[in-house]
């Protein structure tokens, strides 16, 4: 699948680290799979980092937030696609989630909110709300706590492509 088909940003010199597709029914099956997938991916891409253990733990927490957001998405039948790339100290995560227009709007609106002024206040409001867990919290946490840059693009009317750029470990000279 090309970058255009994925609805994401061009690779722009990013090197691939890991990529996989899963049937969406796997993501609907058990919540614990989010933790399994995040731990697996983090361990696979952390071996050559300055502090592999720290990087793996932080990346696993980041990925778990993303996978849990996808878990809570009303998905269409199809293939969930995950891809992780690296360029210097920037790690790019791209996920294509098969979903309908309402779910596309959820991602598009949430990404718009995390990029808007006042996102930190909104994050705290969501985090400390007495209401049930708002599924936007994970994306807000990545944007606020991890300083992640994100974009979301609707892929026709059948999926959304979420792209997250983050720096967990700074390059040293």
C-alpha positions as CSV (number, residue, x, y, z in Angstrom):
1,X,0.0,0.0,0.0
2,X,1.4,3.4,-1.0
3,X,1.6,6.4,1.3
4,X,-1.2,8.0,-0.7
5,X,-3.4,4.9,-0.3
6,X,-2.6,4.9,3.4
7,X,-3.7,8.5,3.6
8,X,-0.6,9.4,5.5
9,X,2.4,11.5,5.1
10,X,5.1,10.6,2.6
11,X,8.0,8.7,4.1
12,X,10.4,11.6,3.5
13,X,13.5,9.6,4.3
14,X,12.0,7.6,7.2
15,X,13.3,4.1,7.3
16,X,10.8,1.3,8.1
17,X,11.1,-0.5,11.4
18,X,8.0,-2.7,11.6
19,X,4.8,-3.1,9.7
20,X,1.8,-5.5,10.1
21,X,-1.8,-5.9,9.2
22,X,-4.5,-7.4,11.5
23,X,-8.0,-8.4,10.8
24,X,-10.2,-5.9,12.8
25,X,-11.9,-8.8,14.5
26,X,-8.7,-9.5,16.4
27,X,-8.8,-6.0,17.8
28,X,-12.4,-6.5,18.9
29,X,-11.7,-9.8,20.6
30,X,-9.8,-8.9,23.9
31,X,-8.6,-5.7,25.4
32,X,-5.4,-7.4,26.7
33,X,-4.2,-7.7,23.0
34,X,-3.5,-4.0,23.1
35,X,-0.9,-4.6,25.8
36,X,0.5,-7.6,24.0
37,X,0.9,-5.8,20.7
38,X,2.4,-2.7,22.3
39,X,5.0,-4.7,24.3
40,X,5.9,-6.8,21.2
41,X,6.3,-3.8,18.9
42,X,8.3,-1.8,21.5
43,X,10.7,-4.7,22.1
44,X,11.2,-5.2,18.4
45,X,12.3,-1.6,17.7
46,X,14.2,-0.8,20.9
47,X,17.3,-2.9,20.6
48,X,19.5,-0.3,19.0
49,X,18.5,2.7,21.2
50,X,20.7,4.5,23.6
51,X,18.7,3.1,26.6
52,X,16.7,0.2,25.1
53,X,14.9,-0.6,28.3
54,X,13.7,3.0,28.9
55,X,12.8,3.5,25.2
56,X,10.9,0.2,25.2
57,X,8.9,1.1,28.3
58,X,8.0,4.6,27.0
59,X,7.2,3.4,23.5
60,X,5.0,0.5,24.9
61,X,3.0,3.0,26.9
62,X,2.6,5.2,23.9
63,X,1.5,2.4,21.6
64,X,-0.9,1.0,24.3
65,X,-2.7,4.4,24.3
66,X,-3.0,4.2,20.5
67,X,-4.1,0.5,20.4
68,X,-6.7,1.1,23.1
69,X,-8.1,4.0,21.2
70,X,-8.4,1.8,18.1
71,X,-9.9,-1.0,20.3
72,X,-12.7,1.5,21.4
73,X,-13.4,2.5,17.8
74,X,-16.4,1.1,16.0
75,X,-14.5,-0.6,13.2
76,X,-15.6,-1.9,9.9
77,X,-14.6,-5.4,8.8
78,X,-11.2,-5.2,7.1
79,X,-7.5,-4.9,7.8
80,X,-6.0,-2.6,10.5
81,X,-2.6,-1.6,9.2
82,X,0.2,-0.5,11.6
83,X,3.6,0.9,10.4
84,X,6.5,2.4,12.4
85,X,9.3,4.3,10.8
86,X,12.3,6.2,12.0
87,X,14.3,9.3,10.9
88,X,16.9,10.5,13.3
89,X,15.2,10.9,16.7
90,X,11.7,11.0,15.2
91,X,9.6,7.9,15.3
92,X,6.6,7.9,13.0
93,X,3.6,5.7,13.7
94,X,1.0,5.3,11.0
95,X,-2.2,3.3,11.6
96,X,-5.0,2.8,9.1
97,X,-8.3,1.9,10.9
98,X,-11.2,0.7,8.8
99,X,-14.2,2.6,10.0
100,X,-17.3,4.6,8.9
101,X,-17.8,8.3,8.6
102,X,-18.7,8.9,12.2
103,X,-15.5,7.3,13.4
104,X,-13.5,9.2,10.8
105,X,-15.0,12.4,12.2
106,X,-14.0,11.3,15.8
107,X,-10.4,11.0,14.7
108,X,-10.4,14.2,12.6
109,X,-12.0,16.3,15.3
110,X,-9.9,14.9,18.1
111,X,-6.6,15.6,16.2
112,X,-7.9,19.1,15.5
113,X,-8.6,19.5,19.2
114,X,-5.2,18.3,20.3
115,X,-3.5,20.8,18.0
116,X,-5.6,23.7,19.1
117,X,-4.8,26.3,21.8
118,X,-6.0,25.2,25.2
119,X,-5.4,21.5,24.5
120,X,-3.5,21.1,27.8
121,X,-6.5,22.4,29.7
122,X,-8.9,20.2,27.7
123,X,-6.6,17.2,28.4
124,X,-6.8,17.8,32.2
125,X,-10.6,18.3,32.0
126,X,-11.0,14.9,30.2
127,X,-8.5,13.1,32.5
128,X,-10.1,14.2,35.7
129,X,-13.7,14.0,34.7
130,X,-16.1,12.1,36.9
131,X,-17.8,10.8,33.7
132,X,-16.8,7.5,32.1
133,X,-13.4,7.4,30.3
134,X,-13.4,9.5,27.2
135,X,-11.6,7.7,24.4
136,X,-10.0,11.0,23.3
137,X,-7.8,10.9,26.4
138,X,-5.2,8.6,24.8
139,X,-4.6,10.9,21.9
140,X,-4.5,13.9,24.1
141,X,-2.0,12.2,26.4
142,X,0.3,11.6,23.4
143,X,0.0,15.2,22.2
144,X,0.4,16.8,25.6
145,X,2.7,14.5,27.7
146,X,4.8,13.1,24.8
147,X,4.7,16.2,22.6
148,X,3.6,14.1,19.7
149,X,2.6,15.7,16.4
150,X,-0.4,14.0,14.8
151,X,-2.5,14.1,11.7
152,X,-5.6,12.3,10.6
153,X,-6.9,11.8,7.1
154,X,-10.1,10.2,5.9
155,X,-9.4,7.4,3.4
156,X,-12.5,7.6,1.2
157,X,-15.4,6.7,3.3
158,X,-14.0,3.4,4.6
159,X,-11.0,4.2,6.9
160,X,-9.0,6.8,8.7
161,X,-5.2,7.1,8.6
162,X,-3.7,8.4,11.9
163,X,0.0,9.5,11.8
164,X,1.9,10.3,14.9
165,X,5.4,11.7,15.0
166,X,7.2,11.7,18.4
167,X,10.6,11.9,19.9
168,X,11.1,9.6,22.8
169,X,14.9,9.6,22.8
170,X,16.9,12.6,21.6
171,X,19.9,12.0,19.4
172,X,23.3,12.6,21.0
173,X,26.3,13.9,19.3
